[in-house]
Amino acid sequence: HREAAARLFALVRIGTPVEIESSLPEDATYGRMVQRLDQSRDPDPPRSLLLSPSWFKDPPGPLLVEQ
């Protein structure tokens, strides 16, 4: 998801090692409780948008929400 990357980068400092795994031990415990989003039928964004600089801008609004 586009905003997920922006939120992750807002949490870490430059130089922080980030490991992106395809599976983690928590997946066996909590993974089955997570509701999956089916985006397989969503249309692809226009190619012109994907190649434009606007694709790399942060989404509007706060990246982190205090709870």
N, C-alpha and C positions, 0 to 999 in steps of 0.2 A: 504494500500500500504506500502511496506516495508520501503521506504524512508520517508514516512510521519511521522512515529514515530521518526526517527532519527532527522528530521528537528524540530519537536516539542520539543524534549528534548534539542536541541541546543539553543532554544529560552528561556528556563526557567532555573532557578537555582535549585539546590537540596533543597528540602523542600517546593517548590512552590506548593500550592494546584492546582490541575488540575481536572476539572470536565468534564467528557466525557458523553455527553447527546445523546440520540437517536434522539432528535429533539430540535431545538431552535426557538425562535420567528422569527429570520431572515429567517428561512426556508420558511415561508409563503410569504415573500417579494422577496427574491433573489433566493430561492431554485429552482424555475422553470426555471431560466436562466442558471443554471449550467449544462454543458454537462456531462452526466453520462458515465462512462467507463463500457462497458459490458465485464467483464472478466469471464463470466460463461462458455465460451467455451475454455478458456486457459487451457493448461494441468497443473496438479498439479506438483510441484517440486518433484524430487526424495526424497523418505523417508530418504535416507542416508544424503541428504543435510539438511533437516529439523532438523535432530537430531545431526548435527555436530556443533562444536563451530563456524564455519565460518558463520553460519546463524546470529549470534549475533554481527558480526563486522560491523562497519559503512560502508556505501557505499562509493566508491571512489569519490574523488572530494569534493568541498566545500558543506557543508550542507546548508548554507545560501548564497543567491546571492544578492548583493547590487543592487538596481534598482534606 
